[in-house]
Amino acid sequence: MKLNFVAATGLLIAALAGGAAHAQDAYPSKSIKMVVPFPPGGTSDFVGRVVAEQLGKELGQSIIVENLPGAAGVIGTVDIAQSAADGYSLLLTSSDVTIVPSVQKKPAYDPVKDFAPVSLLLRYSHYLVANPELPAKTIADVIALAKAEPEAINFASGGIGGSNHMAGERFQSFAGVKLTHVPYNGNGPAITDLVANRVQLLWTSLAPVKGFVDSGQLKLIGITSSARAAGTPDVPTFSESGLPGYELNNWYGVLAPVGTPDAIVQKLNASLNKVMAEKVVQDRLASIGAQPAADTPAEFGQLIAEELTSWRKIAEDAGIATP
């Protein structure tokens, strides 16, 4: 009987292991929804579509990008947090996912507890972009104008608590100036008003504004990285053009609802690592100055936890809080 019990137990374990392996091999068996929590036309949408196209080829299924904008990304983020944890609902997210709850009194989601980290995708820096009518060529010029007329310069963002909002707040703190923040429902509308000179400044990646820069409708003032970007060697860093020590880096990654089977998370992670290593993806993302940074789910989870803590401190120091 003992031998039969042991044998039966072994068969059961093997069957369970085989079932898990089969589930992983069978996934995905249908199209996958990837929510981008911002409107079309912005950096998030650009990154999401580049990654979705290649990930679909890697997995052999369509990745359907769905834009669900609103509340600085909260609407789309909550949608995925409440979705079935089966691997067919994913969130293309940015560092905003740790910033937004850090400035809210009652956050609508917890980036640590409500999601299964899948993979970091890339890191990138913001550019400070200006309307050509603003009489400033350098960061030092912007600071001088802002000191001469406090709150007279409007800076746009994709929403309260978003990365470009926090970039502007950090700039004001570093430079000792006061600007007027004008939040929008995503970067797309903010860029539209920047071109129309309804606002004068915007911190953003290069991709969504490059066409306007090339045509002379917008101009680049500086980049928030520690060194100049290879694609824009003539654009100085903040540190070298008037604001020593100012630096800000952002990232994009993929999250799934908490409880998504580990086998599926690992398969997605491996596929995304392959996607980010492809030259066609790297070439397209180079337009925003992005550096591929795919990692493990555990490493991505650690990054999210650490940034949630650090952004809370920055928000407290800047006195930013939303209902």
VOPAGU-2260 file (C-alpha; in pm, 1 decimal, decimal comma):
REM VOPAGU-2260
SITE   aa  ch    i         X         Y         Z
SITE  MET   A    0       0,0       0,0       0,0
SITE  LYS   A    1     285,9     236,2      86,4
SITE  LEU   A    2     438,2     188,7    -257,0
SITE  ASN   A    3     101,6     248,2    -420,2
SITE  PHE   A    4      48,6     566,3    -216,0
SITE  VAL   A    5     393,5     696,7    -299,6
SITE  ALA   A    6     345,9     611,2    -663,8
SITE  ALA   A    7       5,2     776,2    -671,4
SITE  THR   A    8     144,3    1086,5    -505,1
SITE  GLY   A    9     423,3    1102,9    -759,8
SITE  LEU   A   10     177,0    1069,4   -1044,7
SITE  LEU   A   11     -38,3    1347,3    -897,7
SITE  ILE   A   12     258,1    1583,3    -865,2
SITE  ALA   A   13     367,9    1503,0   -1218,5
SITE  ALA   A   14      16,2    1562,5   -1345,7
SITE  LEU   A   15      -7,8    1899,3   -1171,2
SITE  ALA   A   16     332,1    2004,5   -1303,2
SITE  GLY   A   17     236,1    1887,8   -1648,3
SITE  GLY   A   18     -91,7    2078,2   -1624,5
SITE  ALA   A   19      89,1    2400,3   -1530,8
SITE  ALA   A   20     335,4    2353,3   -1813,7
SITE  HIS   A   21      47,8    2286,4   -2053,7
SITE  ALA   A   22    -132,0    2600,3   -1936,7
SITE  GLN   A   23     181,7    2803,3   -1999,6
SITE  ASP   A   24     235,6    2644,6   -2341,5
SITE  ALA   A   25    -131,4    2701,7   -2435,1
SITE  TYR   A   26    -116,5    3069,6   -2341,5
SITE  PRO   A   27    -213,1    3281,2   -2519,5
SITE  SER   A   28    -499,4    3117,8   -2703,7
SITE  LYS   A   29    -673,2    3443,5   -2796,3
SITE  SER   A   30    -599,9    3813,2   -2836,5
SITE  ILE   A   31    -468,9    4015,2   -2541,7
SITE  LYS   A   32    -587,1    4360,3   -2434,9
SITE  MET   A   33    -315,3    4610,2   -2346,8
SITE  VAL   A   34    -452,5    4923,2   -2185,1
SITE  VAL   A   35    -268,3    5251,5   -2232,4
SITE  PRO   A   36    -412,4    5483,8   -1965,6
SITE  PHE   A   37    -355,2    5801,4   -2169,1
SITE  PRO   A   38    -499,3    5943,0   -2495,3
SITE  PRO   A   39    -362,7    5869,7   -2842,3
SITE  GLY   A   40     -79,0    6093,2   -2955,8
SITE  GLY   A   41     131,2    6090,7   -2640,7
SITE  THR   A   42     445,1    5906,0   -2538,2
SITE  SER   A   43     257,6    5625,8   -2361,5
SITE  ASP   A   44      51,1    5555,1   -2671,8
SITE  PHE   A   45     363,5    5553,2   -2890,2
SITE  VAL   A   46     550,2    5310,7   -2662,3
SITE  GLY   A   47     243,3    5090,1   -2619,6
SITE  ARG   A   48     189,0    5046,3   -2992,2
SITE  VAL   A   49     555,4    4976,7   -3066,2
SITE  VAL   A   50     571,4    4710,5   -2794,6
SITE  ALA   A   51     227,6    4562,2   -2870,4
SITE  GLU   A   52     307,6    4511,4   -3237,6
SITE  GLN   A   53     623,3    4312,3   -3170,1
SITE  LEU   A   54     486,5    4129,0   -2864,9
SITE  GLY   A   55     194,8    4008,1   -3076,8
SITE  LYS   A   56     437,8    3862,5   -3329,8
SITE  GLU   A   57     638,6    3696,4   -3051,9
SITE  LEU   A   58     331,2    3538,0   -2887,3
SITE  GLY   A   59     143,6    3458,7   -3207,6
SITE  GLN   A   60    -167,0    3651,2   -3101,5
SITE  SER   A   61    -296,2    4004,0   -3155,2
SITE  ILE   A   62    -222,9    4256,9   -2881,9
SITE  ILE   A   63    -507,5    4506,6   -2892,5
SITE  VAL   A   64    -410,7    4849,6   -2761,5
SITE  GLU   A   65    -697,7    5022,7   -2583,6
SITE  ASN   A   66    -662,2    5385,4   -2477,7
SITE  LEU   A   67    -848,7    5453,9   -2151,7
SITE  PRO   A   68    -745,4    5807,8   -2054,4
SITE  GLY   A   69    -850,3    6016,6   -1758,9
SITE  ALA   A   70    -743,2    6130,2   -1412,3
SITE  ALA   A   71    -370,3    6117,6   -1488,0
SITE  GLY   A   72    -390,8    5754,1   -1591,3
SITE  VAL   A   73    -603,7    5636,2   -1298,7
SITE  ILE   A   74    -905,3    5524,7   -1506,2
SITE  GLY   A   75    -709,7    5286,2   -1728,1
SITE  THR   A   76    -495,3    5165,2   -1440,2
SITE  VAL   A   77    -797,1    5080,0   -1224,1
SITE  ASP   A   78    -957,6    4903,9   -1521,3
SITE  ILE   A   79    -668,9    4656,1   -1532,9
SITE  ALA   A   80    -651,2    4624,4   -1154,0
SITE  GLN   A   81   -1014,8    4506,2   -1164,6
SITE  SER   A   82    -973,8    4279,6   -1469,1
SITE  ALA   A   83    -955,1    3900,1   -1465,5
SITE  ALA   A   84    -611,8    3773,9   -1362,6
SITE  ASP   A   85    -577,1    3542,4   -1661,1
SITE  GLY   A   86    -303,0    3708,3   -1865,2
SITE  TYR   A   87    -540,6    3857,3   -2121,3
SITE  SER   A   88    -551,8    4205,1   -1968,5
SITE  LEU   A   89    -225,4    4399,7   -1939,1
SITE  LEU   A   90    -130,7    4755,8   -1848,4
SITE  LEU   A   91     132,6    4952,4   -2037,2
SITE  THR   A   92     240,5    5178,2   -1754,3
SITE  SER   A   93     499,3    5441,0   -1675,1
SITE  SER   A   94     659,3    5582,4   -1364,6
SITE  ASP   A   95     329,9    5771,8   -1327,2
SITE  VAL   A   96     184,1    5455,9   -1173,9
SITE  THR   A   97     395,1    5518,5    -862,3
SITE  ILE   A   98     365,9    5897,9    -869,3
SITE  VAL   A   99     -12,4    5942,0    -886,1
SITE  PRO   A  100    -101,4    5744,3    -571,0
SITE  SER   A  101     176,6    5926,2    -385,5
SITE  VAL   A  102      -8,3    6258,0    -422,6
SITE  GLN   A  103    -361,0    6131,5    -352,8
SITE  LYS   A  104    -518,0    6129,2      -7,8
SITE  LYS   A  105    -724,6    5824,2     -99,1
SITE  PRO   A  106    -548,6    5643,6    -387,6
SITE  ALA   A  107    -773,3    5449,3    -623,4
SITE  TYR   A  108    -514,2    5171,3    -651,6
SITE  ASP   A  109    -199,9    5040,1    -486,6
SITE  PRO   A  110      76,3    4974,4    -742,6
SITE  VAL   A  111     233,2    4714,7    -513,5
SITE  LYS   A  112     -74,4    4524,6    -388,2
SITE  ASP   A  113    -304,1    4543,7    -691,5
SITE  PHE   A  114     -68,3    4429,3    -967,4
SITE  ALA   A  115     167,1    4152,1   -1067,9
SITE  PRO   A  116     485,2    4310,2   -1209,8
SITE  VAL   A  117     568,4    4162,0   -1550,9
SITE  SER   A  118     867,7    4356,4   -1679,7
SITE  LEU   A  119    1037,1    4691,5   -1696,5
SITE  LEU   A  120    1073,0    4788,7   -2062,8
SITE  LEU   A  121    1280,8    5102,7   -2093,3
SITE  ARG   A  122    1411,6    5415,0   -1928,2
SITE  TYR   A  123    1397,6    5761,5   -2079,6
SITE  SER   A  124    1436,9    6129,4   -1995,1
SITE  HIS   A  125    1211,3    6428,8   -2044,4
SITE  TYR   A  126    1286,0    6724,4   -2265,5
SITE  LEU   A  127    1172,9    7072,2   -2169,2
SITE  VAL   A  128     981,3    7190,7   -2475,8
SITE  ALA   A  129     869,6    7548,4   -2528,3
SITE  ASN   A  130     654,0    7751,5   -2759,4
SITE  PRO   A  131     882,8    7958,9   -2988,7
SITE  GLU   A  132     723,1    8281,6   -2866,8
SITE  LEU   A  133     871,2    8230,5   -2520,9
SITE  PRO   A  134    1187,1    8449,6   -2523,9
SITE  ALA   A  135    1414,1    8183,9   -2378,1
SITE  LYS   A  136    1685,8    7972,5   -2537,2
SITE  THR   A  137    1832,6    7808,4   -2226,1
SITE  ILE   A  138    1729,7    7683,1   -1883,8
SITE  ALA   A  139    1899,0    7989,4   -1736,9
SITE  ASP   A  140    1676,0    8208,9   -1956,3
SITE  VAL   A  141    1360,8    8031,1   -1835,0
SITE  ILE   A  142    1468,4    8077,6   -1473,7
SITE  ALA   A  143    1537,3    8447,8   -1530,5
SITE  LEU   A  144    1195,6    8502,2   -1692,5
SITE  ALA   A  145    1018,4    8312,9   -1414,5
SITE  LYS   A  146    1194,2    8516,4   -1145,8
SITE  ALA   A  147    1111,3    8842,1   -1322,2
SITE  GLU   A  148     740,5    8753,8   -1350,4
SITE  PRO   A  149     635,7    8485,7   -1097,7
SITE  GLU   A  150     350,9    8259,5   -1216,7
SITE  ALA   A  151     336,2    8433,5   -1555,6
SITE  ILE   A  152     469,0    8127,6   -1741,3
SITE  ASN   A  153     228,6    7835,8   -1780,4
SITE  PHE   A  154     359,6    7480,5   -1787,3
SITE  ALA   A  155     139,0    7197,5   -1905,5
SITE  SER   A  156     117,6    6838,0   -1788,7
SITE  GLY   A  157     -75,2    6523,4   -1874,8
SITE  GLY   A  158    -251,7    6541,7   -1538,6
SITE  ILE   A  159    -200,3    6622,3   -1172,3
SITE  GLY   A  160      58,3    6390,8   -1020,6
SITE  GLY   A  161     193,6    6270,1   -1353,6
SITE  SER   A  162     565,3    6253,6   -1427,1
SITE  ASN   A  163     571,4    6576,7   -1627,7
SITE  HIS   A  164     377,2    6755,4   -1352,9
SITE  MET   A  165     628,7    6635,4   -1094,7
SITE  ALA   A  166     915,9    6734,3   -1325,3
SITE  GLY   A  167     781,0    7089,4   -1326,9
SITE  GLU   A  168     733,5    7092,6    -951,0
SITE  ARG   A  169    1086,8    6967,9    -897,9
SITE  PHE   A  170    1216,7    7233,8   -1137,0
SITE  GLN   A  171    1043,5    7510,0    -940,5
SITE  SER   A  172    1186,1    7377,0    -615,9
SITE  PHE   A  173    1539,1    7351,8    -755,9
SITE  ALA   A  174    1531,5    7689,7    -930,5
SITE  GLY   A  175    1339,7    7883,2    -664,8
SITE  VAL   A  176    1077,1    8005,9    -912,1
SITE  LYS   A  177     698,8    7994,9    -948,6
SITE  LEU   A  178     527,0    7876,1   -1265,1
SITE  THR   A  179     155,1    7815,8   -1320,8
SITE  HIS   A  180      61,4    7449,7   -1365,9
SITE  VAL   A  181    -206,6    7370,0   -1626,1
SITE  PRO   A  182    -307,2    7000,1   -1615,9
SITE  TYR   A  183    -460,0    6824,9   -1917,7
SITE  ASN   A  184    -622,9    6490,5   -1981,9
SITE  GLY   A  185    -304,0    6345,6   -2127,7
SITE  ASN   A  186      -1,9    6472,3   -2321,0
SITE  GLY   A  187    -182,4    6493,9   -2655,9
SITE  PRO   A  188    -413,0    6783,0   -2556,2
SITE  ALA   A  189    -125,3    6949,3   -2369,4
SITE  ILE   A  190      88,2    6948,3   -2684,7
SITE  THR   A  191    -199,2    7096,3   -2886,6
SITE  ASP   A  192    -222,6    7392,6   -2649,7
SITE  LEU   A  193     156,0    7427,3   -2633,9
SITE  VAL   A  194     168,1    7469,1   -3012,4
SITE  ALA   A  195    -115,8    7722,7   -2985,2
SITE  ASN   A  196      79,0    7911,3   -2712,3
SITE  ARG   A  197    -198,6    7872,7   -2456,8
SITE  VAL   A  198      76,7    7725,2   -2239,7
SITE  GLN   A  199     447,4    7793,7   -2279,4
SITE  LEU   A  200     632,6    7490,4   -2139,1
SITE  LEU   A  201     597,8    7112,5   -2124,5
SITE  TRP   A  202     822,2    6835,6   -1992,5
SITE  THR   A  203     782,9    6538,4   -2228,4
SITE  SER   A  204     966,3    6277,1   -2430,1
SITE  LEU   A  205    1072,3    6369,0   -2780,8
SITE  ALA   A  206     855,0    6138,8   -2993,9
SITE  PRO   A  207     518,8    6317,9   -2968,1
SITE  VAL   A  208     668,4    6665,1   -3026,8
SITE  LYS   A  209     945,3    6587,5   -3275,8
SITE  GLY   A  210     737,5    6681,8   -3579,5
SITE  PHE   A  211     649,5    7017,0   -3426,3
SITE  VAL   A  212    1013,2    7077,1   -3333,5
SITE  ASP   A  213    1131,2    6990,4   -3685,0
SITE  SER   A  214     875,5    7230,3   -3834,6
SITE  GLY   A  215     969,9    7512,1   -3597,1
SITE  GLN   A  216     636,3    7513,8   -3415,1
SITE  LEU   A  217     807,6    7415,2   -3089,7
SITE  LYS   A  218    1163,7    7435,9   -2957,5
SITE  LEU   A  219    1375,4    7222,9   -2725,2
SITE  ILE   A  220    1527,4    7395,6   -2422,8
SITE  GLY   A  221    1693,8    7111,5   -2231,0
SITE  ILE   A  222    1694,0    6743,8   -2134,4
SITE  THR   A  223    1657,0    6604,7   -1781,1
SITE  SER   A  224    1920,2    6330,6   -1817,8
SITE  SER   A  225    2270,5    6343,1   -1672,1
SITE  ALA   A  226    2424,8    6353,4   -2021,2
SITE  ARG   A  227    2315,9    6476,4   -2362,6
SITE  ALA   A  228    2119,9    6228,9   -2575,7
SITE  ALA   A  229    2284,9    6085,1   -2885,6
SITE  GLY   A  230    1983,3    6174,2   -3097,7
SITE  THR   A  231    1983,2    6539,1   -2988,0
SITE  PRO   A  232    2348,6    6627,0   -2921,1
SITE  ASP   A  233    2280,3    7001,0   -2942,7
SITE  VAL   A  234    2026,4    6995,7   -2657,6
SITE  PRO   A  235    2203,4    7060,5   -2325,8
SITE  THR   A  236    2119,7    6901,4   -1992,2
SITE  PHE   A  237    1960,3    7108,7   -1718,6
SITE  SER   A  238    2276,3    7075,2   -1510,5
SITE  GLU   A  239    2501,0    7227,6   -1775,1
SITE  SER   A  240    2268,7    7507,7   -1880,3
SITE  GLY   A  241    2156,6    7676,6   -1563,3
SITE  LEU   A  242    2036,0    7428,8   -1300,8
SITE  PRO   A  243    2314,9    7209,9   -1158,8
SITE  GLY   A  244    2197,3    6886,2    -999,3
SITE  TYR   A  245    1855,5    6873,8   -1165,1
SITE  GLU   A  246    1800,3    6529,2   -1314,9
SITE  LEU   A  247    1489,7    6317,9   -1370,1
SITE  ASN   A  248    1456,4    5978,0   -1537,1
SITE  ASN   A  249    1137,0    5791,7   -1620,7
SITE  TRP   A  250    1045,1    5441,3   -1731,1
SITE  TYR   A  251     782,9    5224,5   -1896,1
SITE  GLY   A  252     682,7    4872,0   -1802,3
SITE  VAL   A  253     404,0    4615,1   -1813,4
SITE  LEU   A  254     178,4    4511,5   -1524,9
SITE  ALA   A  255     -90,2    4244,5   -1495,2
SITE  PRO   A  256    -370,8    4210,5   -1238,3
SITE  VAL   A  257    -255,1    4063,5    -907,6
SITE  GLY   A  258    -308,9    3688,0    -900,8
SITE  THR   A  259    -208,3    3632,9   -1263,5
SITE  PRO   A  260     -49,6    3283,6   -1272,7
SITE  ASP   A  261     326,7    3296,4   -1234,9
SITE  ALA   A  262     374,5    3072,1   -1538,6
SITE  ILE   A  263     198,1    3331,4   -1753,7
SITE  VAL   A  264     388,6    3620,3   -1597,3
SITE  GLN   A  265     717,7    3442,5   -1665,1
SITE  LYS   A  266     620,6    3370,1   -2024,8
SITE  LEU   A  267     524,3    3733,7   -2082,6
SITE  ASN   A  268     846,5    3847,5   -1919,5
SITE  ALA   A  269    1059,8    3623,9   -2142,8
SITE  SER   A  270     871,2    3743,7   -2452,0
SITE  LEU   A  271     907,2    4109,7   -2357,4
SITE  ASN   A  272    1279,8    4064,9   -2296,7
SITE  LYS   A  273    1308,6    3927,2   -2651,4
SITE  VAL   A  274    1099,7    4212,5   -2790,7
SITE  MET   A  275    1313,0    4479,0   -2623,4
SITE  ALA   A  276    1629,5    4319,5   -2764,8
SITE  GLU   A  277    1503,7    4348,9   -3123,3
SITE  LYS   A  278    1677,5    4614,0   -3331,7
SITE  VAL   A  279    1354,3    4731,7   -3493,9
SITE  VAL   A  280    1209,9    4808,5   -3150,1
SITE  GLN   A  281    1525,9    4976,2   -3025,6
SITE  ASP   A  282    1548,6    5190,3   -3339,0
SITE  ARG   A  283    1188,9    5309,8   -3305,0
SITE  LEU   A  284    1218,7    5382,1   -2933,7
SITE  ALA   A  285    1546,9    5567,3   -2985,8
SITE  SER   A  286    1333,5    5857,8   -3109,1
SITE  ILE   A  287    1233,5    5927,9   -2747,9
SITE  GLY   A  288    1585,2    5877,8   -2618,8
SITE  ALA   A  289    1484,8    5546,7   -2460,6
SITE  GLN   A  290    1725,3    5287,6   -2329,8
SITE  PRO   A  291    1592,2    4926,8   -2321,7
SITE  ALA   A  292    1586,9    4803,9   -1963,2
SITE  ALA   A  293    1392,8    4477,1   -1955,2
SITE  ASP   A  294    1437,1    4286,2   -1629,6
SITE  THR   A  295    1274,5    4017,7   -1412,3
SITE  PRO   A  296     931,1    4051,3   -1248,6
SITE  ALA   A  297    1096,6    4057,8    -905,5
SITE  GLU   A  298    1334,4    4338,6   -1004,0
SITE  PHE   A  299    1050,1    4540,6   -1154,1
SITE  GLY   A  300     842,7    4490,6    -839,1
SITE  GLN   A  301    1129,3    4618,9    -625,3
SITE  LEU   A  302    1163,1    4930,3    -843,9
SITE  ILE   A  303     791,6    5005,8    -805,8
SITE  ALA   A  304     803,5    4970,3    -426,3
SITE  GLU   A  305    1111,2    5192,0    -394,2
SITE  GLU   A  306     974,8    5464,9    -621,6
SITE  LEU   A  307     638,3    5472,5    -446,6
SITE  THR   A  308     822,2    5561,2    -125,6
SITE  SER   A  309    1049,9    5822,8    -284,3
SITE  TRP   A  310     770,0    5999,1    -477,3
SITE  ARG   A  311     562,5    6025,2    -160,1
SITE  LYS   A  312     844,9    6219,1       0,1
SITE  ILE   A  313     882,1    6449,8    -301,3
SITE  ALA   A  314     504,9    6514,3    -303,5
SITE  GLU   A  315     507,8    6593,4      67,3
SITE  ASP   A  316     803,5    6829,8      29,7
SITE  ALA   A  317     628,8    7010,0    -259,2
SITE  GLY   A  318     298,4    7024,5     -70,8
SITE  ILE   A  319     110,3    6842,7    -346,1
SITE  ALA   A  320    -205,5    6659,1    -247,4
SITE  THR   A  321    -525,4    6577,2    -433,8
SITE  PRO   A  322    -857,7    6444,1    -300,2
